[in-house]
Amino acid sequence: MLDLLLIASLLIFYLLGLACLALAQDKHWKELNVYSQRQAWTTPIGWGSLALSLLLAWAYQGAAFGSLFWVLLLPPSGYALAFTLAWRPQWLRPLARLLSR
């Protein structure tokens, strides 16, 4: 059960980090029609979330295989975010509103 919780939190932090880095770009921010100004901490939150997911991968599998596991999660997470931005960008609107406060 703990393994499932670690993997789920690792994936959530990985997707959150990639989404924050995507929203740090003006094109994606304006696409969501968020009328507030993009905040400067969007990028550090994204990198911090990716670093936290790497730490969780290390805690789950150790440094060697955890790093490999973390890198192997990039393609499915990146594809999921790319398809979300292409087809359903409004799903990221709550995150953008949360980051704009």
N, CA, C and O atoms as a printed pandas DataFrame, in Angstrom:
     atom_number atom_name residue_name chain_id  residue_number  x_coord  y_coord  z_coord
0              1         N          MET        A               1    0.819   -1.201    0.000
1              2        CA          MET        A               1    0.000    0.000    0.000
2              3         C          MET        A               1    0.854    1.253    0.000
3              4         O          MET        A               1    0.531    2.240   -0.661
4              5         N          LEU        A               2    1.965    1.202    0.760
5              6        CA          LEU        A               2    2.860    2.349    0.791
6              7         C          LEU        A               2    3.507    2.569   -0.571
7              8         O          LEU        A               2    3.741    3.709   -0.973
8              9         N          ASP        A               3    3.797    1.481   -1.281
9             10        CA          ASP        A               3    4.368    1.598   -2.619
10            11         C          ASP        A               3    3.421    2.322   -3.566
11            12         O          ASP        A               3    3.841    3.184   -4.338
12            13         N          LEU        A               4    2.159    1.973   -3.502
13            14        CA          LEU        A               4    1.166    2.618   -4.357
14            15         C          LEU        A               4    1.032    4.106   -4.032
15            16         O          LEU        A               4    0.894    4.936   -4.931
16            17         N          LEU        A               5    1.075    4.429   -2.756
17            18        CA          LEU        A               5    0.991    5.829   -2.341
18            19         C          LEU        A               5    2.215    6.616   -2.807
19            20         O          LEU        A               5    2.085    7.756   -3.254
20            21         N          LEU        A               6    3.392    6.021   -2.707
21            22        CA          LEU        A               6    4.611    6.699   -3.166
22            23         C          LEU        A               6    4.597    6.910   -4.679
23            24         O          LEU        A               6    4.973    7.979   -5.159
24            25         N          ILE        A               7    4.170    5.910   -5.422
25            26        CA          ILE        A               7    4.126    6.039   -6.879
26            27         C          ILE        A               7    3.089    7.082   -7.291
27            28         O          ILE        A               7    3.341    7.882   -8.192
28            29         N          ALA        A               8    1.928    7.081   -6.641
29            30        CA          ALA        A               8    0.891    8.065   -6.969
30            31         C          ALA        A               8    1.353    9.481   -6.651
31            32         O          ALA        A               8    1.129   10.395   -7.445
32            33         N          SER        A               9    1.992    9.672   -5.506
33            34        CA          SER        A               9    2.473   11.015   -5.169
34            35         C          SER        A               9    3.616   11.430   -6.083
35            36         O          SER        A               9    3.735   12.604   -6.431
36            37         N          LEU        A              10    4.452   10.482   -6.471
37            38        CA          LEU        A              10    5.528   10.779   -7.410
38            39         C          LEU        A              10    4.962   11.258   -8.747
39            40         O          LEU        A              10    5.442   12.244   -9.306
40            41         N          LEU        A              11    3.957   10.573   -9.256
41            42        CA          LEU        A              11    3.330   10.972  -10.519
42            43         C          LEU        A              11    2.610   12.314  -10.397
43            44         O          LEU        A              11    2.648   13.123  -11.323
44            45         N          ILE        A              12    1.963   12.551   -9.273
45            46        CA          ILE        A              12    1.262   13.823   -9.086
46            47         C          ILE        A              12    2.245   14.982   -9.045
47            48         O          ILE        A              12    2.019   16.008   -9.686
48            49         N          PHE        A              13    3.335   14.832   -8.298
49            50        CA          PHE        A              13    4.324   15.906   -8.244
50            51         C          PHE        A              13    5.023   16.091   -9.587
51            52         O          PHE        A              13    5.379   17.212   -9.952
52            53         N          TYR        A              14    5.218   15.010  -10.316
53            54        CA          TYR        A              14    5.847   15.095  -11.641
54            55         C          TYR        A              14    4.931   15.864  -12.601
55            56         O          TYR        A              14    5.386   16.768  -13.301
56            57         N          LEU        A              15    3.655   15.510  -12.634
57            58        CA          LEU        A              15    2.715   16.208  -13.513
58            59         C          LEU        A              15    2.510   17.657  -13.082
59            60         O          LEU        A              15    2.378   18.542  -13.927
60            61         N          LEU        A              16    2.483   17.904  -11.774
61            62        CA          LEU        A              16    2.348   19.271  -11.281
62            63         C          LEU        A              16    3.544   20.112  -11.694
63            64         O          LEU        A              16    3.381   21.264  -12.094
64            65         N          GLY        A              17    4.738   19.556  -11.602
65            66        CA          GLY        A              17    5.930   20.281  -12.016
66            67         C          GLY        A              17    5.929   20.605  -13.502
67            68         O          GLY        A              17    6.245   21.726  -13.899
68            69         N          LEU        A              18    5.574   19.624  -14.319
69            70        CA          LEU        A              18    5.523   19.868  -15.761
70            71         C          LEU        A              18    4.427   20.872  -16.120
71            72         O          LEU        A              18    4.609   21.702  -17.010
72            73         N          ALA        A              19    3.293   20.794  -15.428
73            74        CA          ALA        A              19    2.205   21.738  -15.693
74            75         C          ALA        A              19    2.602   23.158  -15.294
75            76         O          ALA        A              19    2.285   24.111  -16.007
76            77         N          CYS        A              20    3.280   23.306  -14.178
77            78        CA          CYS        A              20    3.730   24.647  -13.764
78            79         C          CYS        A              20    4.754   25.211  -14.740
79            80         O          CYS        A              20    4.734   26.403  -15.047
80            81         N          LEU        A              21    5.645   24.359  -15.226
81            82        CA          LEU        A              21    6.623   24.836  -16.211
82            83         C          LEU        A              21    5.938   25.193  -17.527
83            84         O          LEU        A              21    6.364   26.126  -18.209
84            85         N          ALA        A              22    4.891   24.472  -17.890
85            86        CA          ALA        A              22    4.144   24.819  -19.107
86            87         C          ALA        A              22    3.389   26.131  -18.910
87            88         O          ALA        A              22    3.334   26.959  -19.818
88            89         N          LEU        A              23    2.813   26.318  -17.737
89            90        CA          LEU        A              23    2.073   27.563  -17.475
90            91         C          LEU        A              23    2.997   28.756  -17.286
91            92         O          LEU        A              23    2.539   29.898  -17.306
92            93         N          ALA        A              24    4.267   28.512  -17.105
93            94        CA          ALA        A              24    5.221   29.614  -17.011
94            95         C          ALA        A              24    5.442   30.280  -18.365
95            96         O          ALA        A              24    5.982   31.384  -18.434
96            97         N          GLN        A              25    5.029   29.620  -19.432
97            98        CA          GLN        A              25    5.129   30.203  -20.766
98            99         C          GLN        A              25    3.883   31.047  -21.027
99           100         O          GLN        A              25    2.763   30.647  -20.710
100          101         N          ASP        A              26    4.108   32.221  -21.613
101          102        CA          ASP        A              26    2.996   33.147  -21.851
102          103         C          ASP        A              26    1.934   32.568  -22.774
103          104         O          ASP        A              26    0.747   32.840  -22.597
104          105         N          LYS        A              27    2.345   31.777  -23.750
105          106        CA          LYS        A              27    1.379   31.211  -24.694
106          107         C          LYS        A              27    0.340   30.354  -23.976
107          108         O          LYS        A              27   -0.859   30.492  -24.220
108          109         N          HIS        A              28    0.797   29.473  -23.097
109          110        CA          HIS        A              28   -0.139   28.594  -22.397
110          111         C          HIS        A              28   -0.937   29.359  -21.346
111          112         O          HIS        A              28   -2.104   29.051  -21.103
112          113         N          TRP        A              29   -0.313   30.351  -20.726
113          114        CA          TRP        A              29   -1.017   31.141  -19.721
114          115         C          TRP        A              29   -2.170   31.911  -20.365
115          116         O          TRP        A              29   -3.277   31.943  -19.829
116          117         N          LYS        A              30   -1.907   32.529  -21.513
117          118        CA          LYS        A              30   -2.947   33.306  -22.195
118          119         C          LYS        A              30   -4.010   32.405  -22.814
119          120         O          LYS        A              30   -5.159   32.817  -22.969
120          121         N          GLU        A              31   -3.639   31.194  -23.165
121          122        CA          GLU        A              31   -4.598   30.253  -23.749
122          123         C          GLU        A              31   -5.689   29.879  -22.755
123          124         O          GLU        A              31   -6.811   29.559  -23.149
124          125         N          LEU        A              32   -5.365   29.919  -21.486
125          126        CA          LEU        A              32   -6.343   29.560  -20.460
126          127         C          LEU        A              32   -7.265   30.716  -20.102
127          128         O          LEU        A              32   -8.164   30.544  -19.278
128          129         N          ASN        A              33   -7.068   31.883  -20.695
129          130        CA          ASN        A              33   -7.902   33.062  -20.451
130          131         C          ASN        A              33   -7.939   33.457  -18.978
131          132         O          ASN        A              33   -8.973   33.883  -18.462
132          133         N          VAL        A              34   -6.814   33.313  -18.319
133          134        CA          VAL        A              34   -6.700   33.791  -16.947
134          135         C          VAL        A              34   -6.313   35.257  -17.043
135          136         O          VAL        A              34   -5.253   35.592  -17.573
136          137         N          TYR        A              35   -7.163   36.125  -16.535
137          138        CA          TYR        A              35   -6.992   37.549  -16.766
138          139         C          TYR        A              35   -6.009   38.211  -15.818
139          140         O          TYR        A              35   -5.772   39.415  -15.920
140          141         N          SER        A              36   -5.446   37.468  -14.921
141          142        CA          SER        A              36   -4.460   38.059  -14.033
142          143         C          SER        A              36   -3.065   37.888  -14.627
143          144         O          SER        A              36   -2.867   37.148  -15.591
144          145         N          GLN        A              37   -2.136   38.567  -14.050
145          146        CA          GLN        A              37   -0.749   38.498  -14.505
146          147         C          GLN        A              37   -0.125   37.195  -14.022
147          148         O          GLN        A              37   -0.386   36.744  -12.907
148          149         N          ARG        A              38    0.688   36.607  -14.858
149          150        CA          ARG        A              38    1.386   35.373  -14.477
150          151         C          ARG        A              38    2.395   35.711  -13.384
151          152         O          ARG        A              38    3.138   36.686  -13.497
152          153         N          GLN        A              39    2.418   34.917  -12.349
153          154        CA          GLN        A              39    3.290   35.184  -11.213
154          155         C          GLN        A              39    4.701   34.666  -11.485
155          156         O          GLN        A              39    4.898   33.752  -12.284
156          157         N          ALA        A              40    5.669   35.264  -10.810
157          158        CA          ALA        A              40    7.066   34.906  -11.024
158          159         C          ALA        A              40    7.421   33.568  -10.389
159          160         O          ALA        A              40    8.419   32.957  -10.771
160          161         N          TRP        A              41    6.631   33.104   -9.434
161          162        CA          TRP        A              41    6.997   31.866   -8.749
162          163         C          TRP        A              41    6.459   30.622   -9.440
163          164         O          TRP        A              41    6.580   29.526   -8.893
164          165         N          THR        A              42    5.883   30.752  -10.600
165          166        CA          THR        A              42    5.385   29.579  -11.322
166          167         C          THR        A              42    6.533   28.649  -11.711
167          168         O          THR        A              42    6.421   27.433  -11.557
168          169         N          THR        A              43    7.612   29.198  -12.203
169          170        CA          THR        A              43    8.761   28.381  -12.596
170          171         C          THR        A              43    9.434   27.713  -11.398
171          172         O          THR        A              43    9.699   26.513  -11.461
172          173         N          PRO        A              44    9.726   28.435  -10.302
173          174        CA          PRO        A              44   10.334   27.742   -9.155
174          175         C          PRO        A              44    9.441   26.657   -8.545
175          176         O          PRO        A              44    9.944   25.648   -8.051
176          177         N          ILE        A              45    8.132   26.858   -8.575
177          178        CA          ILE        A              45    7.232   25.813   -8.081
178          179         C          ILE        A              45    7.335   24.577   -8.974
179          180         O          ILE        A              45    7.322   23.450   -8.480
180          181         N          GLY        A              46    7.436   24.786  -10.278
181          182        CA          GLY        A              46    7.577   23.661  -11.199
182          183         C          GLY        A              46    8.860   22.884  -10.979
183          184         O          GLY        A              46    8.843   21.655  -10.909
184          185         N          TRP        A              47    9.974   23.598  -10.871
185          186        CA          TRP        A              47   11.255   22.918  -10.649
186          187         C          TRP        A              47   11.297   22.268   -9.270
187          188         O          TRP        A              47   11.861   21.185   -9.112
188          189         N          GLY        A              48   10.707   22.919   -8.274
189          190        CA          GLY        A              48   10.663   22.330   -6.941
190          191         C          GLY        A              48    9.825   21.070   -6.896
191          192         O          GLY        A              48   10.172   20.111   -6.208
192          193         N          SER        A              49    8.731   21.069   -7.621
193          194        CA          SER        A              49    7.885   19.887   -7.681
194          195         C          SER        A              49    8.594   18.730   -8.391
195          196         O          SER        A              49    8.461   17.573   -7.991
196          197         N          LEU        A              50    9.343   19.050   -9.439
197          198        CA          LEU        A              50   10.119   18.003  -10.116
198          199         C          LEU        A              50   11.221   17.471   -9.205
199          200         O          LEU        A              50   11.495   16.270   -9.198
200          201         N          ALA        A              51   11.853   18.353   -8.438
201          202        CA          ALA        A              51   12.891   17.908   -7.497
202          203         C          ALA        A              51   12.286   17.046   -6.390
203          204         O          ALA        A              51   12.890   16.059   -5.970
204          205         N          LEU        A              52   11.110   17.412   -5.924
205          206        CA          LEU        A              52   10.441   16.613   -4.906
206          207         C          LEU        A              52   10.059   15.236   -5.447
207          208         O          LEU        A              52   10.142   14.238   -4.731
208          209         N          SER        A              53    9.646   15.187   -6.696
209          210        CA          SER        A              53    9.330   13.881   -7.277
210          211         C          SER        A              53   10.593   13.034   -7.423
211          212         O          SER        A              53   10.531   11.813   -7.280
212          213         N          LEU        A              54   11.736   13.660   -7.703
213          214        CA          LEU        A              54   12.996   12.917   -7.765
214          215         C          LEU        A              54   13.367   12.387   -6.385
215          216         O          LEU        A              54   13.833   11.255   -6.260
216          217         N          LEU        A              55   13.166   13.189   -5.357
217          218        CA          LEU        A              55   13.446   12.717   -4.000
218          219         C          LEU        A              55   12.532   11.563   -3.607
219          220         O          LEU        A              55   12.959   10.627   -2.930
220          221         N          LEU        A              56   11.281   11.633   -4.031
221          222        CA          LEU        A              56   10.359   10.521   -3.761
222          223         C          LEU        A              56   10.776    9.261   -4.514
223          224         O          LEU        A              56   10.644    8.153   -3.994
224          225         N          ALA        A              57   11.277    9.427   -5.736
225          226        CA          ALA        A              57   11.758    8.264   -6.496
226          227         C          ALA        A              57   12.978    7.658   -5.811
227          228         O          ALA        A              57   13.122    6.437   -5.763
228          229         N          TRP        A              58   13.852    8.506   -5.284
229          230        CA          TRP        A              58   15.008    7.994   -4.546
230          231         C          TRP        A              58   14.582    7.283   -3.274
231          232         O          TRP        A              58   15.158    6.257   -2.913
232          233         N          ALA        A              59   13.580    7.818   -2.592
233          234        CA          ALA        A              59   13.095    7.167   -1.374
234          235         C          ALA        A              59   12.415    5.844   -1.701
235          236         O          ALA        A              59   12.446    4.912   -0.896
236          237         N          TYR        A              60   11.810    5.759   -2.860
237          238        CA          TYR        A              60   11.083    4.552   -3.248
238          239         C          TYR        A              60   12.016    3.437   -3.703
239          240         O          TYR        A              60   11.835    2.283   -3.312
240          241         N          GLN        A              61   13.022    3.768   -4.531
241          242        CA          GLN        A              61   13.855    2.738   -5.143
242          243         C          GLN        A              61   15.350    2.900   -4.910
243          244         O          GLN        A              61   16.130    2.090   -5.412
244          245         N          GLY        A              62   15.773    3.906   -4.174
245          246        CA          GLY        A              62   17.196    4.145   -4.029
246          247         C          GLY        A              62   17.673    5.107   -5.104
247          248         O          GLY        A              62   16.926    5.452   -6.019
248          249         N          ALA        A              63   18.935    5.540   -4.985
249          250        CA          ALA        A              63   19.442    6.580   -5.878
250          251         C          ALA        A              63   19.615    6.100   -7.319
251          252         O          ALA        A              63   19.294    6.829   -8.257
252          253         N          ALA        A              64   20.111    4.902   -7.498
253          254        CA          ALA        A              64   20.411    4.431   -8.853
254          255         C          ALA        A              64   19.138    4.137   -9.646
255          256         O          ALA        A              64   18.898    4.751  -10.686
256          257         N          PHE        A              65   18.331    3.211   -9.162
257          258        CA          PHE        A              65   17.133    2.853   -9.908
258          259         C          PHE        A              65   16.060    3.928   -9.786
259          260         O          PHE        A              65   15.227    4.069  -10.681
260          261         N          GLY        A              66   16.068    4.689   -8.691
261          262        CA          GLY        A              66   15.118    5.783   -8.543
262          263         C          GLY        A              66   15.321    6.856   -9.595
263          264         O          GLY        A              66   14.355    7.406  -10.123
264          265         N          SER        A              67   16.588    7.158   -9.905
265          266        CA          SER        A              67   16.876    8.133  -10.957
266          267         C          SER        A              67   16.408    7.629  -12.317
267          268         O          SER        A              67   15.842    8.384  -13.108
268          269         N          LEU        A              68   16.647    6.352  -12.581
269          270        CA          LEU        A              68   16.192    5.759  -13.836
270          271         C          LEU        A              68   14.668    5.752  -13.906
271          272         O          LEU        A              68   14.094    6.060  -14.951
272          273         N          PHE        A              69   14.015    5.407  -12.811
273          274        CA          PHE        A              69   12.557    5.390  -12.744
274          275         C          PHE        A              69   12.000    6.788  -12.986
275          276         O          PHE        A              69   10.993    6.951  -13.676
276          277         N          TRP        A              70   12.656    7.796  -12.416
277          278        CA          TRP        A              70   12.218    9.180  -12.570
278          279         C          TRP        A              70   12.347    9.629  -14.026
279          280         O          TRP        A              70   11.451   10.288  -14.555
280          281         N          VAL        A              71   13.450    9.276  -14.668
281          282        CA          VAL        A              71   13.654    9.649  -16.071
282          283         C          VAL        A              71   12.667    8.910  -16.969
283          284         O          VAL        A              71   12.183    9.478  -17.948
284          285         N          LEU        A              72   12.365    7.664  -16.655
285          286        CA          LEU        A              72   11.432    6.895  -17.472
286          287         C          LEU        A              72    9.990    7.369  -17.325
287          288         O          LEU        A              72    9.145    7.031  -18.154
288          289         N          LEU        A              73    9.696    8.146  -16.284
289          290        CA          LEU        A              73    8.359    8.711  -16.142
290          291         C          LEU        A              73    8.154    9.969  -16.980
291          292         O          LEU        A              73    7.026   10.439  -17.130
292          293         N          LEU        A              74    9.235   10.512  -17.526
293          294        CA          LEU        A              74    9.112   11.739  -18.310
294          295         C          LEU        A              74    8.257   11.569  -19.571
295          296         O          LEU        A              74    7.358   12.384  -19.781
296          297         N          PRO        A              75    8.481   10.567  -20.416
297          298        CA          PRO        A              75    7.641   10.473  -21.627
298          299         C          PRO        A              75    6.150   10.327  -21.369
299          300         O          PRO        A              75    5.375   11.061  -21.982
300          301         N          PRO        A              76    5.693    9.420  -20.494
301          302        CA          PRO        A              76    4.236    9.355  -20.310
302          303         C          PRO        A              76    3.664   10.612  -19.662
303          304         O          PRO        A              76    2.561   11.039  -20.006
304          305         N          SER        A              77    4.398   11.201  -18.736
305          306        CA          SER        A              77    3.908   12.431  -18.102
306          307         C          SER        A              77    3.904   13.587  -19.088
307          308         O          SER        A              77    2.966   14.383  -19.113
308          309         N          GLY        A              78    4.944   13.680  -19.894
309          310        CA          GLY        A              78    4.998   14.737  -20.898
310          311         C          GLY        A              78    3.916   14.587  -21.949
311          312         O          GLY        A              78    3.307   15.571  -22.368
312          313         N          TYR        A              79    3.675   13.348  -22.377
313          314        CA          TYR        A              79    2.599   13.123  -23.341
314          315         C          TYR        A              79    1.239   13.461  -22.749
315          316         O          TYR        A              79    0.397   14.060  -23.419
316          317         N          ALA        A              80    1.022   13.077  -21.494
317          318        CA          ALA        A              80   -0.253   13.380  -20.852
318          319         C          ALA        A              80   -0.472   14.892  -20.764
319          320         O          ALA        A              80   -1.574   15.379  -21.019
320          321         N          LEU        A              81    0.569   15.624  -20.407
321          322        CA          LEU        A              81    0.436   17.077  -20.320
322          323         C          LEU        A              81    0.279   17.697  -21.708
323          324         O          LEU        A              81   -0.511   18.625  -21.882
324          325         N          ALA        A              82    1.018   17.198  -22.689
325          326        CA          ALA        A              82    0.901   17.744  -24.044
326          327         C          ALA        A              82   -0.497   17.514  -24.621
327          328         O          ALA        A              82   -1.063   18.403  -25.256
328          329         N          PHE        A              83   -1.046   16.328  -24.400
329          330        CA          PHE        A              83   -2.396   16.069  -24.885
330          331         C          PHE        A              83   -3.428   16.885  -24.123
331          332         O          PHE        A              83   -4.430   17.312  -24.696
332          333         N          THR        A              84   -3.190   17.103  -22.835
333          334        CA          THR        A              84   -4.092   17.956  -22.068
334          335         C          THR        A              84   -4.060   19.383  -22.590
335          336         O          THR        A              84   -5.108   20.012  -22.739
336          337         N          LEU        A              85   -2.872   19.896  -22.868
337          338        CA          LEU        A              85   -2.763   21.261  -23.393
338          339         C          LEU        A              85   -3.334   21.373  -24.802
339          340         O          LEU        A              85   -3.826   22.433  -25.190
340          341         N          ALA        A              86   -3.273   20.300  -25.561
341          342        CA          ALA        A              86   -3.779   20.353  -26.931
342          343         C          ALA        A              86   -5.299   20.215  -26.998
343          344         O          ALA        A              86   -5.950   20.918  -27.771
344          345         N          TRP        A              87   -5.865   19.321  -26.203
345          346        CA          TRP        A              87   -7.282   19.019  -26.342
346          347         C          TRP        A              87   -8.157   19.583  -25.239
347          348         O          TRP        A              87   -9.275   20.018  -25.515
348          349         N          ARG        A              88   -7.695   19.592  -24.017
349          350        CA          ARG        A              88   -8.502   20.069  -22.894
350          351         C          ARG        A              88   -7.700   21.015  -22.007
351          352         O          ARG        A              88   -7.458   20.700  -20.842
352          353         N          PRO        A              89   -7.285   22.160  -22.529
353          354        CA          PRO        A              89   -6.485   23.067  -21.689
354          355         C          PRO        A              89   -7.273   23.636  -20.511
355          356         O          PRO        A              89   -6.676   24.084  -19.532
356          357         N          GLN        A              90   -8.591   23.626  -20.591
357          358        CA          GLN        A              90   -9.389   24.159  -19.483
358          359         C          GLN        A              90   -9.242   23.306  -18.221
359          360         O          GLN        A              90   -9.579   23.771  -17.132
360          361         N          TRP        A              91   -8.752   22.086  -18.338
361          362        CA          TRP        A              91   -8.513   21.272  -17.151
362          363         C          TRP        A              91   -7.399   21.864  -16.284
363          364         O          TRP        A              91   -7.326   21.579  -15.088
364          365         N          LEU        A              92   -6.537   22.681  -16.880
365          366        CA          LEU        A              92   -5.454   23.317  -16.122
366          367         C          LEU        A              92   -5.843   24.688  -15.584
367          368         O          LEU        A              92   -5.042   25.330  -14.905
368          369         N          ARG        A              93   -7.043   25.143  -15.872
369          370        CA          ARG        A              93   -7.482   26.460  -15.405
370          371         C          ARG        A              93   -7.504   26.596  -13.880
371          372         O          ARG        A              93   -7.107   27.645  -13.373
372          373         N          PRO        A              94   -7.955   25.571  -13.116
373          374        CA          PRO        A              94   -7.883   25.715  -11.654
374          375         C          PRO        A              94   -6.457   25.870  -11.129
375          376         O          PRO        A              94   -6.223   26.616  -10.179
376          377         N          LEU        A              95   -5.511   25.171  -11.741
377          378        CA          LEU        A              95   -4.113   25.332  -11.340
378          379         C          LEU        A              95   -3.618   26.738  -11.664
379          380         O          LEU        A              95   -2.904   27.344  -10.866
380          381         N          ALA        A              96   -3.995   27.258  -12.831
381          382        CA          ALA        A              96   -3.567   28.604  -13.199
382          383         C          ALA        A              96   -4.169   29.645  -12.266
383          384         O          ALA        A              96   -3.499   30.614  -11.908
384          385         N          ARG        A              97   -5.414   29.460  -11.872
385          386        CA          ARG        A              97   -6.037   30.400  -10.933
386          387         C          ARG        A              97   -5.380   30.325   -9.566
387          388         O          ARG        A              97   -5.208   31.340   -8.891
388          389         N          LEU        A              98   -5.012   29.110   -9.163
389          390        CA          LEU        A              98   -4.333   28.951   -7.885
390          391         C          LEU        A              98   -2.960   29.618   -7.908
391          392         O          LEU        A              98   -2.538   30.221   -6.920
392          393         N          LEU        A              99   -2.270   29.508   -9.033
393          394        CA          LEU        A              99   -0.942   30.114   -9.146
394          395         C          LEU        A              99   -1.004   31.635   -9.309
395          396         O          LEU        A              99   -0.015   32.318   -9.045
396          397         N          SER        A             100   -2.122   32.165   -9.728
397          398        CA          SER        A             100   -2.209   33.611   -9.965
398          399         C          SER        A             100   -2.538   34.391   -8.692
399          400         O          SER        A             100   -2.523   35.622   -8.708
400          401         N          ARG        A             101   -2.824   33.719   -7.624
401          402        CA          ARG        A             101   -3.141   34.423   -6.371
402          403         C          ARG        A             101   -1.913   34.927   -5.677
403          404         O          ARG        A             101   -2.011   35.538   -4.613
